[in-house]
Amino acid sequence: MENLALGFIEISGVVAALDALDIMTKSANVSFVTWERKLGGRLVTIVVEGQVAAVNAAVENAVKGAIKKPNAYLVIAAPHSETRRIVEISASRLKKDEQKSEVVEAPSAKTTAKKSSVSK
């Protein structure tokens, strides 16, 4: 895991962030790690992971090709364990949110039928 790099792109808007992510994952062998949405989704940070050269290429391509200019971008080769820990905390929150959305509540065992009276 120490050979892997992290790539970050901070961009305005969810649609622009998804566009940047699509460009990154299609243009190089990188994996989506997590994303952070702030200010109601007006500011979004996308994080990808892969080999250093792939992450560099992915971030550069997204910076050049995204529908909006990123506010900031960064590639960290061999990130420190504390940096990786922060990213993992973000990713774990994303996984918890996914698990919550997969849980479907079963209907109540007791269903009550209402009788309607129709007067003529």
ZIFENVEN-V693875 format. One record per run of one state. SS is the DSSP state (hx for helix, st for strand, lp for the rest). FROM is the first residue (numbers start at 1). TO is the last residue. If there is no record, write none. Layout:
BEGIN
SS,FROM,TO + SS,FROM,TO
END
This chain:
BEGIN
lp,1,3 + st,4,12 + lp,13,13 + hx,14,27 + lp,28,29 + st,30,38 + hx,39,41 + lp,42,42 + st,43,51 + hx,52,65 + lp,66,71 + st,72,77 + lp,78,80 + hx,81,102 + lp,103,120
END
